[in-house]
Amino acid sequence: MIKFVLVDNNLNDRNKVKKIIISKMMSNKIFFNIYEYENFNKELKDYINKDSGNSIFFISYNRNSLDIINYIRNEKNDWLTPFIILDRNDKRSLELFKSKLYILDLIVKSNNMDESIYENIDICLRMLSYDKVYKYTYKNVHYIISLSSIDYIQREGRRIKIVTNNEIYYQNIPLTEIRKYLPKNFISSTRGVIINKNNIKKIDWNKLRVYFKDGENTHIISVSHRKELETLK
């Protein structure tokens, strides 16, 4: 799931950006959510501290705009999250890009900023690897999941559970069928489980527990697959 974070104390401006985002995301049918904040308050800091990735920030420029980005870049050591600044004019472009905080773009607030926001969303989706995705429909809802975000896929009765770094999805499809759509870094780790070896941080073979880079851990490996898993590490 993609999460858009809008930070702007002007409700009208925030609603304009939200409307454009919804229009764009509904057209490409990617599962998304939008979170709104007026400034760098406690609620926003709590969101940042709990965030596990796939967030795109649209921040209206004010005196503490760079504090938000600086906190994420330097305190959380996150240099992947995309940031787009919105301002009344483009005079601050040089200042923003010289800040060395890897700001993606500055968009001038106007009544015809749709295309600029659309273009930035497309770039952000590529940055977050949403150009390499798994697409499916479940209970009349369309889902598009970044392959890089998937930790593992597990059979649950007649359906499968797709566990990502920030969400759990379900689909009525055999595990053998979904294999056809997965790259080579997805391998069997035990009966009924396919694991993304690129997201593995370490494996405790004594406890048969796998630890993922996003901090999650679980029992989804077996000794019978040790050779394959160790070879790929």
C-alpha positions as CSV (number, residue, x, y, z in Angstrom):
1,M,0.0,0.0,0.0
2,I,1.2,3.5,-0.9
3,K,0.7,6.1,1.8
4,F,0.5,9.8,1.0
5,V,1.3,12.3,3.7
6,L,0.0,15.8,3.3
7,V,1.4,18.5,5.6
8,D,-0.3,21.9,5.1
9,N,-2.1,24.2,7.6
10,N,-4.3,25.5,4.8
11,L,-7.3,23.2,4.5
12,N,-8.3,24.4,1.0
13,D,-4.8,23.8,-0.3
14,R,-4.7,20.4,1.3
15,N,-8.0,19.4,-0.2
16,K,-6.8,20.5,-3.7
17,V,-3.8,18.2,-3.5
18,K,-5.8,15.4,-2.0
19,K,-8.3,15.6,-4.9
20,I,-5.5,15.4,-7.4
21,I,-3.9,12.4,-5.7
22,I,-7.2,10.5,-5.5
23,S,-7.8,11.2,-9.2
24,K,-4.4,9.9,-10.2
25,M,-4.4,6.8,-7.9
26,M,-7.9,5.8,-8.8
27,S,-6.9,5.7,-12.5
28,N,-4.0,3.3,-11.9
29,K,-5.9,1.3,-9.3
30,I,-3.0,1.1,-6.7
31,F,-4.2,0.5,-3.2
32,F,-3.4,3.7,-1.2
33,N,-4.3,5.8,1.8
34,I,-3.9,9.6,2.6
35,Y,-2.9,11.0,6.0
36,E,-3.2,14.7,6.7
37,Y,-1.4,17.0,9.2
38,E,-1.3,20.7,9.7
39,N,2.3,20.9,10.8
40,F,5.2,18.9,12.4
41,N,3.1,18.0,15.5
42,K,3.1,15.0,17.8
43,E,0.7,13.1,15.6
44,L,3.0,13.5,12.6
45,K,6.1,12.5,14.6
46,D,4.3,9.4,15.8
47,Y,3.4,8.5,12.3
48,I,7.0,8.9,11.1
49,N,8.3,6.8,14.0
50,K,5.9,4.0,13.2
51,D,6.2,4.2,9.4
52,S,7.7,1.1,7.8
53,G,8.0,2.6,4.3
54,N,6.1,3.4,1.1
55,S,5.2,6.9,2.2
56,I,5.2,9.9,-0.2
57,F,5.3,13.3,1.5
58,F,3.7,16.5,0.0
59,I,4.8,19.3,2.3
60,S,3.7,22.9,2.1
61,Y,6.7,25.2,2.7
62,N,6.9,27.0,6.0
63,R,9.5,27.7,8.6
64,N,9.5,24.0,9.9
65,S,9.1,22.2,6.6
66,L,12.8,21.2,6.5
67,D,12.6,20.1,10.1
68,I,10.2,17.3,9.0
69,I,12.6,16.2,6.2
70,N,15.7,16.5,8.4
71,Y,14.1,14.4,11.1
72,I,13.3,11.6,8.6
73,R,16.6,11.8,6.8
74,N,19.0,12.2,9.8
75,E,17.1,10.9,12.9
76,K,15.5,7.9,11.2
77,N,18.3,7.6,8.6
78,D,15.8,7.2,5.9
79,W,17.1,8.4,2.5
80,L,14.5,6.7,0.3
81,T,11.2,8.4,1.2
82,P,10.3,10.9,-1.5
83,F,9.5,14.5,-0.6
84,I,7.7,17.1,-2.7
85,I,7.5,20.7,-1.5
86,L,4.6,22.9,-2.4
87,D,5.0,26.7,-2.3
88,R,3.3,29.9,-3.6
89,N,6.3,30.6,-5.9
90,D,9.6,28.9,-6.9
91,K,12.0,31.3,-5.4
92,R,13.1,28.8,-2.8
93,S,14.1,26.1,-5.3
94,L,17.8,26.8,-5.0
95,E,17.6,26.9,-1.2
96,L,15.8,23.5,-1.0
97,F,18.0,21.7,-3.4
98,K,21.1,23.0,-1.7
99,S,19.9,21.7,1.6
100,K,21.2,18.2,0.6
101,L,18.1,16.5,1.9
102,Y,17.3,14.9,-1.4
103,I,14.0,16.7,-2.1
104,L,12.4,15.5,-5.3
105,D,10.7,18.6,-6.5
106,L,9.1,22.0,-5.7
107,I,5.6,22.5,-7.1
108,V,4.1,26.0,-7.3
109,K,0.6,26.0,-5.8
110,S,-1.9,26.9,-8.5
111,N,-5.2,25.8,-10.1
112,N,-3.3,23.9,-12.8
113,M,-0.8,21.8,-10.8
114,D,-2.4,18.5,-11.7
115,E,0.2,17.4,-14.2
116,S,3.1,18.3,-12.0
117,I,1.7,16.3,-9.2
118,Y,0.9,13.4,-11.6
119,E,4.5,13.4,-12.9
120,N,5.9,13.4,-9.3
121,I,3.7,10.5,-8.3
122,D,4.9,8.5,-11.3
123,I,8.5,9.2,-10.3
124,C,7.8,8.3,-6.6
125,L,6.2,5.0,-7.6
126,R,9.3,4.1,-9.6
127,M,11.5,5.1,-6.6
128,L,9.5,2.8,-4.3
129,S,9.7,0.0,-6.9
130,Y,6.1,0.1,-7.7
131,D,7.0,-0.3,-11.4
132,K,7.8,-4.0,-10.4
133,V,4.5,-5.1,-9.0
134,Y,2.1,-8.0,-8.5
135,K,-1.4,-7.1,-9.6
136,Y,-4.7,-9.0,-8.8
137,T,-8.3,-8.6,-7.8
138,Y,-9.9,-9.9,-4.7
139,K,-13.5,-9.4,-3.7
140,N,-13.9,-6.8,-6.4
141,V,-11.0,-4.7,-5.1
142,H,-7.9,-4.2,-7.3
143,Y,-4.5,-4.6,-5.6
144,I,-1.1,-3.6,-6.8
145,I,1.8,-4.7,-4.5
146,S,5.4,-3.8,-4.9
147,L,7.3,-7.1,-5.2
148,S,10.2,-5.7,-3.2
149,S,7.8,-5.0,-0.2
150,I,6.8,-8.7,0.1
151,D,8.4,-10.6,2.9
152,Y,6.7,-14.0,2.3
153,I,3.6,-15.7,0.9
154,Q,1.9,-18.4,2.9
155,R,-0.9,-20.8,2.1
156,E,-3.9,-20.5,4.3
157,G,-6.5,-23.2,3.4
158,R,-7.8,-22.4,-0.1
159,R,-6.3,-18.9,-0.1
160,I,-2.9,-17.3,0.2
161,K,-1.7,-14.7,2.6
162,I,0.8,-12.1,1.2
163,V,2.8,-10.5,4.0
164,T,4.5,-7.2,3.1
165,N,6.6,-4.8,5.2
166,N,3.4,-2.7,6.0
167,E,0.3,-4.7,5.1
168,I,-1.2,-8.2,4.8
169,Y,-3.2,-9.1,1.7
170,Y,-5.2,-12.2,0.7
171,Q,-6.0,-13.8,-2.6
172,N,-7.9,-17.0,-3.6
173,I,-5.2,-18.6,-5.7
174,P,-3.1,-21.7,-5.3
175,L,0.5,-21.1,-4.2
176,T,1.8,-22.9,-7.3
177,E,-0.1,-20.5,-9.5
178,I,1.3,-17.3,-7.9
179,R,4.9,-18.7,-8.4
180,K,4.5,-17.9,-12.1
181,Y,4.5,-14.2,-11.4
182,L,7.4,-14.0,-9.0
183,P,11.1,-13.4,-9.7
184,K,13.9,-15.8,-8.8
185,N,14.5,-14.2,-5.4
186,F,11.3,-15.8,-4.2
187,I,12.0,-19.4,-3.1
188,S,10.3,-22.1,-0.9
189,S,11.4,-21.9,2.7
190,T,9.1,-24.6,4.1
191,R,5.9,-26.4,3.0
192,G,3.3,-23.9,1.9
193,V,5.6,-20.8,2.1
194,I,7.4,-18.8,-0.5
195,I,9.9,-16.3,1.0
196,N,11.6,-13.2,-0.5
197,K,15.3,-13.9,0.2
198,N,16.2,-10.2,-0.6
199,N,14.3,-9.1,2.6
200,I,15.9,-11.6,4.9
201,K,18.2,-10.1,7.5
202,K,19.3,-13.3,9.3
203,I,18.1,-16.8,10.1
204,D,18.3,-18.6,13.5
205,W,18.6,-22.2,12.5
206,N,18.4,-23.4,16.1
207,K,15.0,-21.9,16.6
208,L,14.0,-22.1,12.9
209,R,13.1,-18.4,12.9
210,V,13.7,-15.9,10.1
211,Y,14.3,-12.2,10.8
212,F,13.4,-9.7,8.1
213,K,15.0,-6.3,7.4
214,D,11.8,-4.5,8.4
215,G,12.1,-5.9,12.0
216,E,9.5,-8.7,11.7
217,N,10.4,-12.3,12.5
218,T,8.5,-15.6,12.4
219,H,8.8,-19.4,12.0
220,I,8.4,-20.0,8.3
221,I,11.6,-22.1,7.5
222,S,12.5,-25.7,7.7
223,V,15.9,-27.5,7.8
224,S,15.1,-29.3,4.5
225,H,15.5,-25.9,2.7
226,R,18.6,-24.8,4.6
227,K,20.9,-25.5,1.6
228,E,18.9,-23.3,-0.8
229,L,18.5,-20.5,1.8
230,E,22.2,-20.4,2.8
231,T,23.3,-20.6,-0.8
232,L,21.3,-17.5,-1.6
233,K,22.4,-15.5,1.4
